[in-house]
Amino acid sequence: MSLRALVLVAMAVVVAVPAGAASAEPSASELTTKINKSSAELEKVVEAYNKLNEETKATKTQAGKVAYRLAPLQKKLDEAQADVGDIAVAAYQSGRLGTATALLGDSDGLLSRMAALDSLARERQTSIDTFQETREQLTADQQRLATVRAQQDAQAKELQARKKKIQADLDKLYDLRKQAYGSSTSGGSAYTGKIPSVSGKAGVAVRYAYNAIGTPYVWAAEGPDGYDCSGLTLAAWKAAGKSLPHNAAMQWDTVAHISRSQLAAGDLVFYSGLGHVALYVGGGQVIHAPTFGESVKLASVDMMTPYGYGRVR
């Protein structure tokens, strides 16, 4: 091919490929896909953070109970040891048989009294042994709990560092949302329709969830100014007098598992391998705190493939 022909071909290629095509901006659908993927990954980290917080609270409660039991036991142990110590001192100061007579009175009942003294000492020593065994067990429990707490403190530090990473990732995520939707967050509005009438405690939880519609998603929050998914279900059932942990997987372990056909208003619906949870409100709908940048809202129970269904006990 001649030089002139090669130049013509090169010019044709330049014309065929628009300027800047190699660095074209991603489409809205591509951005949405990326946003959804990043949000799902971040939600898993948030739920892991919530789980650690729940475990730490439980460990602190256990440690408090051990300390509460250990203090009076130590006092009783000290008193018992002091009692036997007094006996030992008296026996030493009064000598063996000779001065024991002065201690115990005349010599007529000496042997029986010595036997009684020995029996008393044995009983008190038995009590001390029992106290000592119990104290050693409690001390071992306390040490074990201290070890667990130390491990969890280390995890908390790790998650604290991860929290900074989450915030940095969130900033990027919000930039993507602004690029795709023109705003980093989608504002929600309060529910103004009729709230279904549901009896009992389930009704209290359902009303709470309806009144939370429009509240922004805030990770690791349980209201009233913001919620993440498990924080919303926790708060709704807390209003009804029931306690749930702030973690979707731990809530699954707490509730009674039911079938789809048994589903009733107030039940919980779990998604994403126990990474997300919503409150069923009847009529094939749930209320949930969706994800970063969004607000609490109504959605179809089949917005995602459900993992399972649970009833608060």
C-alpha contacts under 8 A as a table, 3 or more apart, distances in Angstrom:
res1	aa1	res2	aa2	distance
1	M	5	A	6.22
1	M	6	L	6.80
2	S	5	A	5.20
2	S	6	L	6.44
3	L	6	L	5.17
3	L	7	V	6.35
4	R	7	V	5.23
4	R	8	L	6.38
5	A	8	L	5.12
5	A	9	V	6.32
6	L	9	V	5.13
6	L	10	A	6.23
7	V	10	A	5.15
7	V	11	M	6.20
8	L	11	M	5.12
8	L	12	A	6.24
9	V	12	A	5.05
9	V	13	V	6.39
10	A	13	V	5.19
10	A	14	V	6.40
11	M	14	V	5.15
11	M	15	V	6.30
12	A	15	V	5.15
12	A	16	A	6.13
13	V	16	A	5.00
13	V	17	V	6.31
14	V	17	V	5.47
14	V	18	P	7.49
15	V	18	P	6.78
17	V	21	A	6.96
18	P	21	A	5.58
20	G	23	S	5.43
20	G	24	A	6.18
21	A	24	A	5.03
26	P	30	E	5.89
26	P	31	L	6.38
27	S	30	E	5.11
27	S	31	L	6.22
28	A	31	L	5.05
28	A	32	T	6.10
28	A	180	A	5.31
28	A	181	Y	7.96
29	S	32	T	5.00
29	S	33	T	6.23
30	E	33	T	5.15
30	E	34	K	6.30
31	L	34	K	5.05
31	L	35	I	6.01
31	L	176	L	6.70
31	L	177	R	7.76
31	L	180	A	6.11
32	T	35	I	4.94
32	T	36	N	6.06
32	T	177	R	7.84
32	T	180	A	7.03
33	T	36	N	5.23
33	T	37	K	6.23
34	K	37	K	5.17
34	K	38	S	6.13
35	I	38	S	5.20
35	I	39	S	5.99
35	I	173	L	6.44
35	I	176	L	6.83
35	I	177	R	7.05
36	N	39	S	5.09
36	N	40	A	6.14
37	K	40	A	5.25
37	K	41	E	6.33
38	S	41	E	5.20
38	S	42	L	6.14
38	S	173	L	7.16
39	S	42	L	5.11
39	S	43	E	6.07
39	S	173	L	7.79
39	S	291	T	6.52
39	S	292	F	6.53
40	A	43	E	5.16
40	A	44	K	6.55
40	A	291	T	7.96
41	E	44	K	5.38
41	E	45	V	6.72
42	L	45	V	5.10
42	L	46	V	6.25
42	L	166	I	7.01
43	E	46	V	4.93
43	E	47	E	6.18
43	E	275	G	7.27
43	E	291	T	7.33
44	K	47	E	5.16
44	K	48	A	6.23
44	K	275	G	6.01
45	V	48	A	5.04
45	V	49	Y	6.20
46	V	49	Y	4.97
46	V	50	N	6.20
46	V	219	W	6.50
46	V	220	A	6.45
47	E	50	N	4.91
47	E	51	K	6.08
47	E	220	A	7.76
47	E	247	N	5.76
47	E	248	A	7.07
47	E	275	G	6.86
48	A	51	K	5.05
48	A	52	L	6.33
48	A	247	N	7.83
49	Y	52	L	5.30
49	Y	53	N	6.41
49	Y	159	L	6.59
49	Y	220	A	7.63
50	N	53	N	5.12
50	N	54	E	6.36
50	N	220	A	6.26
50	N	246	H	5.89
50	N	247	N	5.58
51	K	54	E	5.15
51	K	55	E	6.27
51	K	246	H	6.88
51	K	247	N	5.44
51	K	250	M	7.43
52	L	55	E	5.06
52	L	56	T	6.04
52	L	152	Q	7.39
52	L	155	Q	7.78
52	L	156	A	7.31
53	N	56	T	5.11
53	N	57	K	6.23
54	E	57	K	5.21
54	E	58	A	6.30
54	E	245	P	6.55
54	E	246	H	6.66
54	E	247	N	7.79
55	E	58	A	5.11
55	E	59	T	6.20
56	T	59	T	5.12
56	T	60	K	6.21
56	T	149	R	7.02
56	T	152	Q	6.48
57	K	60	K	5.19
57	K	61	T	6.28
58	A	61	T	5.12
58	A	62	Q	6.32
59	T	62	Q	5.06
59	T	63	A	6.16
59	T	145	L	6.88
59	T	148	V	7.55
59	T	149	R	6.64
60	K	63	A	5.06
60	K	64	G	6.16
60	K	149	R	7.61
61	T	64	G	5.12
61	T	65	K	6.36
62	Q	65	K	5.14
62	Q	66	V	6.34
62	Q	145	L	7.59
63	A	66	V	5.14
63	A	67	A	6.25
63	A	142	Q	6.50
63	A	145	L	6.25
63	A	146	A	7.66
64	G	67	A	5.13
64	G	68	Y	6.10
65	K	68	Y	5.02
65	K	69	R	6.26
66	V	69	R	5.22
66	V	70	L	5.98
66	V	138	L	6.69
66	V	141	D	7.49
66	V	142	Q	6.39
67	A	70	L	5.04
67	A	71	A	6.26
67	A	142	Q	7.67
68	Y	71	A	5.87
68	Y	72	P	7.51
69	R	72	P	6.30
69	R	73	L	6.54
70	L	73	L	5.16
70	L	74	Q	6.10
70	L	135	R	6.91
70	L	138	L	6.68
70	L	139	T	7.90
71	A	74	Q	5.25
71	A	75	K	6.52
72	P	75	K	4.99
72	P	76	K	6.31
73	L	76	K	5.16
73	L	77	L	6.10
73	L	131	F	7.19
73	L	135	R	7.09
74	Q	77	L	4.95
74	Q	78	D	6.15
74	Q	135	R	7.32
75	K	78	D	5.17
75	K	79	E	6.30
76	K	79	E	5.09
76	K	80	A	6.18
76	K	131	F	7.94
77	L	80	A	5.21
77	L	81	Q	6.17
77	L	128	I	6.32
77	L	131	F	5.98
77	L	132	Q	7.30
78	D	81	Q	5.16
78	D	82	A	6.11
79	E	82	A	5.05
79	E	83	D	6.27
80	A	83	D	5.15
80	A	84	V	6.49
80	A	124	R	6.74
80	A	127	S	7.40
80	A	128	I	6.23
81	Q	84	V	5.35
81	Q	85	G	6.00
81	Q	128	I	6.69
82	A	85	G	4.85
82	A	86	D	6.21
83	D	86	D	5.24
83	D	87	I	6.65
83	D	124	R	7.93
84	V	87	I	5.06
84	V	88	A	6.27
84	V	121	A	6.49
84	V	124	R	6.65
84	V	125	Q	7.33
85	G	88	A	5.05
85	G	89	V	6.19
86	D	89	V	5.14
86	D	90	A	6.16
87	I	90	A	5.17
87	I	91	A	6.19
87	I	121	A	7.62
88	A	91	A	5.20
88	A	92	Y	6.18
89	V	92	Y	5.10
89	V	93	Q	6.08
90	A	93	Q	5.22
90	A	94	S	6.06
91	A	94	S	5.34
91	A	95	G	5.98
91	A	96	R	6.78
91	A	100	A	7.26
92	Y	95	G	5.38
92	Y	96	R	7.48
94	S	98	G	7.87
94	S	99	T	4.67
94	S	100	A	5.79
94	S	102	A	7.82
94	S	103	L	7.03
95	G	98	G	6.56
95	G	99	T	5.20
95	G	100	A	6.38
96	R	99	T	6.24
96	R	100	A	5.77
97	L	100	A	4.98
97	L	101	T	6.49
98	G	101	T	5.69
98	G	102	A	7.53
99	T	102	A	5.15
99	T	103	L	6.42
100	A	103	L	4.80
100	A	104	L	5.96
101	T	104	L	5.14
101	T	105	G	5.45
101	T	106	D	6.00
101	T	107	S	5.90
101	T	110	L	6.88
102	A	105	G	5.36
102	A	106	D	7.26
104	L	110	L	7.20
104	L	113	R	7.21
106	D	109	G	7.23
106	D	110	L	7.30
107	S	110	L	4.90
109	G	112	S	5.51
109	G	113	R	6.01
110	L	113	R	5.14
110	L	114	M	6.04
111	L	114	M	5.05
111	L	115	A	6.13
112	S	115	A	4.97
112	S	116	A	6.13
113	R	116	A	4.90
113	R	117	L	6.10
114	M	117	L	4.98
114	M	118	D	6.07
115	A	118	D	4.97
115	A	119	S	6.05
116	A	119	S	4.98
116	A	120	L	6.11
117	L	120	L	5.06
117	L	121	A	6.19
118	D	121	A	5.08
118	D	122	R	6.18
119	S	122	R	5.04
119	S	123	E	6.18
120	L	123	E	5.11
120	L	124	R	6.19
121	A	124	R	5.15
121	A	125	Q	6.00
122	R	125	Q	4.95
122	R	126	T	6.00
123	E	126	T	5.01
123	E	127	S	6.28
124	R	127	S	4.99
124	R	128	I	6.21
125	Q	128	I	4.89
125	Q	129	D	6.07
126	T	129	D	5.00
126	T	130	T	6.18
127	S	130	T	5.09
127	S	131	F	6.12
128	I	131	F	5.00
128	I	132	Q	5.89
129	D	132	Q	4.96
129	D	133	E	6.11
130	T	133	E	5.20
130	T	134	T	6.21
131	F	134	T	5.13
131	F	135	R	5.92
132	Q	135	R	4.97
132	Q	136	E	6.00
133	E	136	E	5.11
133	E	137	Q	6.24
134	T	137	Q	5.08
134	T	138	L	6.18
135	R	138	L	5.03
135	R	139	T	5.95
136	E	139	T	4.97
136	E	140	A	6.05
137	Q	140	A	5.04
137	Q	141	D	6.17
138	L	141	D	4.91
138	L	142	Q	6.03
139	T	142	Q	4.93
139	T	143	Q	6.12
140	A	143	Q	5.07
140	A	144	R	6.11
141	D	144	R	5.00
141	D	145	L	6.10
142	Q	145	L	5.06
142	Q	146	A	6.03
143	Q	146	A	4.92
143	Q	147	T	6.18
144	R	147	T	5.07
144	R	148	V	6.34
145	L	148	V	4.98
145	L	149	R	6.05
146	A	149	R	5.02
146	A	150	A	6.06
147	T	150	A	5.05
147	T	151	Q	6.27
148	V	151	Q	5.06
148	V	152	Q	6.16
149	R	152	Q	4.94
149	R	153	D	5.91
150	A	153	D	4.98
150	A	154	A	6.24
151	Q	154	A	5.12
151	Q	155	Q	6.29
152	Q	155	Q	4.80
152	Q	156	A	5.93
153	D	156	A	4.87
153	D	157	K	6.25
154	A	157	K	5.15
154	A	158	E	6.30
155	Q	158	E	4.90
155	Q	159	L	6.07
156	A	159	L	4.96
156	A	160	Q	5.94
157	K	160	Q	4.89
157	K	161	A	6.32
158	E	161	A	5.20
158	E	162	R	6.18
159	L	162	R	4.58
159	L	163	K	5.78
160	Q	163	K	4.83
160	Q	164	K	6.66
161	A	164	K	5.34
161	A	165	K	6.63
162	R	165	K	4.84
162	R	166	I	6.07
163	K	166	I	4.88
163	K	167	Q	6.25
164	K	167	Q	5.10
164	K	168	A	6.29
165	K	168	A	5.03
165	K	169	D	6.11
166	I	169	D	4.97
166	I	170	L	5.91
167	Q	170	L	4.84
167	Q	171	D	6.23
168	A	171	D	5.19
168	A	172	K	6.62
169	D	172	K	5.11
169	D	173	L	6.10
170	L	173	L	4.77
170	L	174	Y	5.99
171	D	174	Y	5.19
171	D	175	D	6.22
172	K	175	D	5.01
172	K	176	L	6.29
173	L	176	L	5.04
173	L	177	R	6.27
174	Y	177	R	4.91
174	Y	178	K	6.10
174	Y	183	S	7.99
174	Y	184	S	4.61
174	Y	185	T	7.30
174	Y	293	G	7.20
175	D	178	K	5.08
175	D	179	Q	6.16
175	D	184	S	6.36
176	L	179	Q	5.00
176	L	180	A	6.08
176	L	184	S	7.56
177	R	180	A	5.03
177	R	181	Y	5.59
177	R	182	G	7.04
177	R	183	S	6.21
177	R	184	S	4.89
177	R	185	T	7.23
178	K	181	Y	5.30
178	K	182	G	4.43
178	K	183	S	4.09
178	K	184	S	4.45
178	K	185	T	7.72
179	Q	182	G	5.71
179	Q	183	S	7.41
180	A	183	S	7.93
181	Y	184	S	7.49
183	S	186	S	6.90
184	S	293	G	6.30
185	T	292	F	7.89
185	T	293	G	4.14
185	T	294	E	5.98
186	S	293	G	6.04
186	S	294	E	5.33
186	S	295	S	7.23
187	G	214	G	7.42
187	G	216	P	7.69
187	G	294	E	6.96
187	G	295	S	6.84
188	G	213	I	7.51
188	G	214	G	4.12
188	G	215	T	6.72
188	G	216	P	7.21
188	G	294	E	7.38
188	G	295	S	5.46
188	G	296	V	7.47
188	G	297	K	7.90
189	S	213	I	6.97
189	S	214	G	4.38
189	S	215	T	7.68
190	A	211	N	7.04
190	A	212	A	7.35
190	A	213	I	5.32
190	A	214	G	4.75
190	A	215	T	7.59
191	Y	210	Y	6.53
191	Y	211	N	6.64
191	Y	213	I	5.82
191	Y	214	G	7.20
195	I	207	R	6.72
195	I	210	Y	6.94
196	P	281	V	7.95
197	S	203	G	6.85
198	V	202	A	6.71
198	V	203	G	4.25
198	V	204	V	7.89
198	V	206	V	7.53
198	V	265	A	7.18
199	S	202	A	6.59
199	S	203	G	4.98
199	S	204	V	7.95
200	G	203	G	5.38
200	G	204	V	6.92
201	K	204	V	5.05
201	K	205	A	6.46
201	K	237	W	7.92
201	K	240	A	5.14
201	K	241	G	7.69
202	A	205	A	5.13
202	A	206	V	6.16
202	A	237	W	7.76
202	A	240	A	7.22
202	A	265	A	6.63
202	A	266	G	4.60
202	A	267	D	7.73
203	G	206	V	5.04
203	G	207	R	6.12
203	G	265	A	7.58
203	G	266	G	6.85
204	V	207	R	5.27
204	V	208	Y	6.19
204	V	236	A	7.51
204	V	237	W	7.64
204	V	239	A	6.78
204	V	240	A	5.39
205	A	208	Y	5.11
205	A	209	A	6.28
205	A	236	A	4.46
205	A	237	W	5.07
205	A	238	K	7.87
205	A	239	A	6.48
205	A	240	A	5.77
205	A	266	G	6.22
206	V	209	A	5.15
206	V	210	Y	6.31
206	V	236	A	7.07
206	V	265	A	7.05
206	V	266	G	5.79
206	V	279	L	7.58
206	V	280	Y	7.94
206	V	281	V	5.99
207	R	210	Y	5.13
207	R	211	N	6.21
208	Y	211	N	5.17
208	Y	212	A	6.28
208	Y	236	A	5.35
208	Y	239	A	7.28
209	A	212	A	5.01
209	A	213	I	6.66
209	A	232	L	7.37
209	A	233	T	7.87
209	A	236	A	5.90
209	A	279	L	7.58
209	A	287	I	6.48
210	Y	213	I	5.45
210	Y	287	I	7.29
212	A	215	T	5.65
212	A	224	P	7.88
212	A	296	V	6.55
213	I	287	I	7.69
213	I	295	S	7.14
213	I	296	V	4.70
213	I	297	K	5.11
213	I	298	L	7.49
214	G	295	S	5.22
214	G	296	V	5.18
214	G	297	K	6.38
215	T	225	D	6.51
215	T	226	G	5.73
215	T	227	Y	7.43
215	T	295	S	5.30
215	T	296	V	5.45
216	P	225	D	7.32
216	P	226	G	5.17
216	P	227	Y	6.79
216	P	289	A	7.80
216	P	293	G	7.40
216	P	294	E	6.06
216	P	295	S	4.09
216	P	296	V	6.24
217	Y	226	G	5.50
217	Y	227	Y	5.09
217	Y	228	D	5.51
217	Y	289	A	5.78
217	Y	290	P	7.01
217	Y	291	T	6.12
217	Y	292	F	5.85
217	Y	293	G	6.58
217	Y	294	E	5.75
217	Y	295	S	5.13
217	Y	296	V	6.59
218	V	221	A	5.58
218	V	226	G	4.97
218	V	227	Y	5.03
218	V	228	D	5.51
218	V	292	F	7.08
219	W	227	Y	6.57
219	W	228	D	4.98
219	W	292	F	7.56
220	A	227	Y	7.15
220	A	228	D	5.90
220	A	231	G	6.93
221	A	226	G	5.91
221	A	227	Y	4.68
221	A	228	D	5.69
221	A	231	G	5.77
222	E	226	G	6.53
222	E	227	Y	4.83
222	E	228	D	6.74
222	E	230	S	7.83
222	E	231	G	4.05
222	E	232	L	5.83
222	E	234	L	7.11
222	E	235	A	6.01
223	G	226	G	4.76
223	G	227	Y	5.30
223	G	231	G	7.22
223	G	232	L	7.19
223	G	235	A	6.96
224	P	227	Y	7.38
227	Y	230	S	7.90
227	Y	231	G	5.35
227	Y	232	L	5.40
227	Y	289	A	6.35
227	Y	296	V	7.78
228	D	231	G	5.06
228	D	232	L	6.15
228	D	289	A	5.49
228	D	290	P	7.59
228	D	291	T	7.37
229	C	232	L	5.45
229	C	233	T	6.79
229	C	248	A	7.67
229	C	276	H	6.19
229	C	277	V	5.73
229	C	278	A	6.60
229	C	288	H	6.05
229	C	289	A	4.74
229	C	290	P	6.69
229	C	291	T	7.92
230	S	233	T	5.26
230	S	234	L	5.98
230	S	246	H	5.53
230	S	247	N	5.39
230	S	248	A	5.34
230	S	251	Q	7.96
230	S	276	H	7.22
230	S	277	V	6.02
230	S	278	A	7.63
231	G	234	L	5.06
231	G	235	A	6.07
231	G	246	H	5.69
231	G	247	N	7.59
232	L	235	A	5.15
232	L	236	A	6.10
232	L	288	H	7.09
232	L	289	A	6.74
233	T	236	A	5.13
233	T	237	W	6.24
233	T	268	L	7.73
233	T	277	V	7.52
233	T	278	A	6.61
233	T	279	L	6.19
233	T	288	H	7.95
234	L	237	W	5.48
234	L	238	K	5.92
234	L	243	S	7.02
234	L	244	L	5.29
234	L	245	P	6.76
234	L	246	H	6.35
235	A	238	K	4.89
235	A	239	A	6.24
236	A	239	A	5.41
236	A	240	A	6.87
237	W	240	A	4.88
237	W	241	G	6.43
237	W	242	K	5.31
237	W	243	S	6.80
237	W	244	L	7.37
238	K	241	G	4.97
238	K	242	K	4.95
238	K	243	S	5.60
238	K	244	L	7.39
239	A	242	K	7.39
242	K	312	V	7.86
244	L	251	Q	6.16
244	L	254	T	7.37
245	P	248	A	7.96
245	P	250	M	6.21
245	P	251	Q	5.90
246	H	250	M	7.54
246	H	251	Q	7.46
247	N	250	M	5.31
247	N	251	Q	6.11
248	A	251	Q	5.07
248	A	252	W	6.32
248	A	270	F	7.49
248	A	274	L	5.85
248	A	275	G	6.10
248	A	276	H	5.98
248	A	277	V	5.81
249	A	252	W	5.03
249	A	253	D	6.51
249	A	274	L	5.09
249	A	275	G	6.84
250	M	253	D	5.01
250	M	254	T	6.35
251	Q	254	T	4.94
251	Q	255	V	6.27
252	W	255	V	5.60
252	W	257	H	7.85
252	W	270	F	7.67
252	W	274	L	7.50
252	W	310	G	6.78
254	T	312	V	7.57
255	V	310	G	5.31
255	V	311	R	5.29
255	V	312	V	4.88
255	V	313	R	6.09
256	A	310	G	5.32
256	A	311	R	5.05
256	A	312	V	6.47
256	A	313	R	6.64
257	H	308	G	7.53
257	H	309	Y	5.91
257	H	310	G	4.50
257	H	311	R	6.41
258	I	262	Q	6.19
258	I	263	L	7.14
258	I	308	G	7.78
258	I	309	Y	5.53
258	I	310	G	5.52
258	I	311	R	6.83
259	S	262	Q	5.30
259	S	263	L	6.70
259	S	308	G	7.64
259	S	309	Y	6.40
260	R	263	L	5.30
260	R	308	G	7.92
260	R	309	Y	6.73
263	L	267	D	6.51
263	L	280	Y	7.87
263	L	309	Y	7.19
264	A	267	D	5.84
264	A	280	Y	7.01
264	A	281	V	7.40
264	A	282	G	6.23
265	A	279	L	7.86
265	A	280	Y	5.26
265	A	281	V	4.34
265	A	282	G	4.83
266	G	279	L	6.09
266	G	280	Y	5.50
266	G	281	V	5.91
266	G	311	R	7.60
267	D	279	L	6.04
267	D	280	Y	5.37
267	D	281	V	7.76
267	D	309	Y	7.10
267	D	310	G	5.76
267	D	311	R	4.82
267	D	312	V	6.66
268	L	277	V	6.74
268	L	278	A	5.73
268	L	279	L	4.78
268	L	280	Y	5.81
268	L	309	Y	5.76
268	L	310	G	5.05
268	L	311	R	6.27
268	L	312	V	7.66
269	V	277	V	5.65
269	V	278	A	5.23
269	V	279	L	6.22
269	V	280	Y	6.48
269	V	286	V	7.92
269	V	301	V	7.65
269	V	306	P	6.66
269	V	307	Y	7.57
269	V	308	G	6.11
269	V	309	Y	4.72
269	V	310	G	6.50
270	F	273	G	7.76
270	F	274	L	5.77
270	F	275	G	7.66
270	F	276	H	5.85
270	F	277	V	4.44
270	F	278	A	6.51
270	F	306	P	5.76
270	F	307	Y	5.25
270	F	308	G	5.33
270	F	309	Y	6.16
270	F	310	G	7.94
271	Y	274	L	5.44
271	Y	275	G	6.23
271	Y	276	H	5.01
271	Y	277	V	6.00
271	Y	304	M	6.79
271	Y	305	T	6.55
271	Y	306	P	4.79
271	Y	307	Y	4.75
271	Y	308	G	7.18
272	S	275	G	4.98
272	S	276	H	5.84
272	S	304	M	7.83
272	S	305	T	7.71
272	S	306	P	7.50
272	S	307	Y	6.68
273	G	276	H	7.69
273	G	307	Y	6.18
274	L	277	V	7.18
274	L	307	Y	6.86
277	V	288	H	7.20
278	A	286	V	6.04
278	A	287	I	5.85
278	A	288	H	4.68
278	A	289	A	7.54
279	L	286	V	5.26
279	L	287	I	5.32
279	L	288	H	6.37
280	Y	284	G	7.75
280	Y	285	Q	6.06
280	Y	286	V	4.22
280	Y	287	I	6.51
280	Y	301	V	7.29
281	V	284	G	7.72
281	V	285	Q	5.88
281	V	286	V	5.41
281	V	287	I	6.94
282	G	285	Q	5.71
282	G	286	V	7.34
284	G	300	S	6.03
284	G	301	V	5.53
285	Q	298	L	6.62
285	Q	299	A	5.55
285	Q	300	S	4.52
285	Q	301	V	4.90
286	V	298	L	5.72
286	V	299	A	5.42
286	V	300	S	6.06
286	V	301	V	5.41
287	I	296	V	6.91
287	I	297	K	5.49
287	I	298	L	4.53
287	I	299	A	6.22
288	H	296	V	5.50
288	H	297	K	5.83
288	H	298	L	6.75
288	H	299	A	7.59
289	A	294	E	7.70
289	A	295	S	6.12
289	A	296	V	4.29
289	A	297	K	6.65
290	P	294	E	6.42
290	P	295	S	6.73
290	P	296	V	6.44
290	P	297	K	7.53
291	T	294	E	5.75
291	T	295	S	7.63
299	A	303	M	6.50
300	S	303	M	5.12
301	V	304	M	7.51
301	V	306	P	7.71
302	D	305	T	5.84
302	D	306	P	6.71
306	P	309	Y	7.73
